[in-house]
Amino acid sequence: MSDPRTNYVLASGATELERLRLQARVWEPETERWLDEIGIQQGWTCADLGCGAMGVIGPLSRRVGATGRIFGIDRDPLQLAAARQYVAEQALGNVEIVEDDAYASALPGASFDFVHARFLLAPVGHDDELLREMWRLAKPGGIMALQEPDASAWNFYPSDPDWQRLKACILAAFRSVGGDVNAGQRTFGLLRTLGLEQVRMRAAVLGLYDCHPYMRLPVQFAASLRPRLLGEGLVGEAELDAAIAACERIASDPERTCITFVVTQVCGRKPRA
């Protein structure tokens, strides 16, 4: 039987690669603040599951120092190549990029002080499998951390019916493979139910204006999701093209502003016993 997690909703390619790079850059300041609150220490060994082109390996590398070690895990060849290029360009000598399955890796168990995953439940789902792997990897007393979106705040102002239609299509495409763009609404409860201690939550949201490039995220999503949207009959081709063109105009309008989806950042400590 094929692994349902291989049915990744977002198409791989140059467009998706650029989206992931932009995503990492846009959210890095909020990631930095969150990691400081968590208290990442020098000398720690950390795993970034599903790191993509950049993930959070840069912020983690700077915090663990020369005595620490970062493992970025992904299995998409294009993303792995981009991540290795990023590591080389930034001279991150304490980072190793590993081709492996974030949900069932060959990494040694109970070996990591910090295990992180960002935006895996949204496109892939399979909460129990991901949490089971994160638990396996974390040392007793180690920290598990998730970042997932909540799309309820995601909007343009003034709002537009074409944007609302495209947003509905994007959310439906993720749901069609078991993902959930609102996964951030449940991550706090997932970690508490798992039995982690000292579970904490932080919410980050960004306000975009003056044609910020991240305002084009719906267009980038639609490009990656196009085969799924049309193949599943979630929208007609003419309607999709019209909505994409409208969102291009909206994102290019200097009078428009955008509130991003909320990124829910949750973490908890694996019991030492």
Buried (B, 14 or more C-beta within 10 A) or exposed (E): EEEEBEEBBBEEEEBBBBBBBBBBEBBBEBBBBBBEEBEBEEEBBBBBBBBBBBBBBBBBBBBBEEEBBBBBBBBBEBBBEBBBEBBEEBEBEBBBBBEBBBBEBEBEEEBBBBBBBBBBBBBBBBBEBBBBBBBBBBBEEBBBBBBBBBBEEBBBEEEBEBBEBBBEBBBBBBBBBBBBBBBBBBBBEBBEEBEBEEBBBBEBBBEBEEBBEBBBBBBBBBBBBBEBBEEEEBBEEEBBEBBBEBBBEBBEBEEBBBBBBBBBBBBBBBEEE
